[in-house]
Amino acid sequence: MRPYVRAEWSKLWTVPGTVWLLLAAVVGTAGLGAAACSPGECAGGDPTRTSLTGLHIGQCVVAVLAVLTIGGEYATGMMRLTLAALPHRPAVLTAKAAVLATVVLPAAAVAVPASLLAGDGPSMTDGPVLRAAVGSVLYLLLVALLALGVATLVRNPAAAVGCVLGLLYLFPIVAATMADEDWQRRLEKVGPMSAGQSIQATTGLDDLPIGPWAGLGVVALWAAGALLAAALALQTRDA
């Protein structure tokens, strides 16, 4: 497995824009969080969730990075060389996921606390706030893994980015148009973004369509399903 991880690590850092995308994830997440929860504007409602508004930017950036991790190889035809040099295809995908997690987790671990500290948000020493912070870091990681799986299935980078963003935002948009509140809650329970971002909530938990950790579990199921389908497709399809 070590040669696979080493190869994917080298390729990731030769992808144009990797460093800039990671910086954009941190700056965009923290910057929007600071703007949303500036002094005097974060007193009502759920200050923690308001401080973490920047995750809407962060999830888009890490999704693009994840898509480029494999989509760029399909776009250039390099995937054929990769699979010729590293013939165990599930190991290739596993190595890509491991390397992606290695760079996304530290970026998320900086971006999320920075979002809470940059504005006028609550202290992370509070239990629910700490849960929201840790869960938000995991949420960004799961979105990246979901995007990796989708990109492996779709192959085309632009189409993969569109599919991932559509998957994230489609459920909340459709739910908002539903007149039936029961169907609204059902859609919010199964949508990866609407369910996953319930981890940010620290107040009014009884009013959420799904609990914080259960919501994060929904995103984990989406990511696991996408990666499993990607592994099967990678194994059976021609490069």
TAGI-V688258 format. One line per field, one symbol per residue. phi: phi as a letter, one per 30 degrees, with the letter a starting at -180 (. if undefined). A space follows every 50 residues. Layout:
phi->???
This chain:
phi->.ddddddddddddcdejeddddddddddddddddddbdeicbdciceddd dceddddeddddddddddebdddddciddddedddbdddedddddddddd ddcdedddddddddddddccddddddeddddddddddddddddddddddd ddddidedddddddddddcdddddddcddddddedddddcdddddddddd dbbidddddbdedddddddddddddddddddddddccdd
